[in-house]
Amino acid sequence: MPDQGYPAGCDEERVRKVTEHYDAQTEDEEAAEIEDAMEQEGITWMAVPTALVDKVRSFIAREQGGASSK
């Protein structure tokens, strides 16, 4: 049974590994990762008002057939 505090496919070990990865990155590595992500096809980057973030996340989850994060 998955931990109740983590999304499907995620657990404490995965969170720890992801946190360690990003904590160990240099600023240059971080910038390169962001630049690479921005060049991916089929992805659009945009600013979303903070007050609407939860609604946007819920909409994306519904469109992808998943459950809302909140």
Helices and strands as residue ranges (DSSP letters): H 12-24, H 27-38, G 50-52, H 53-63
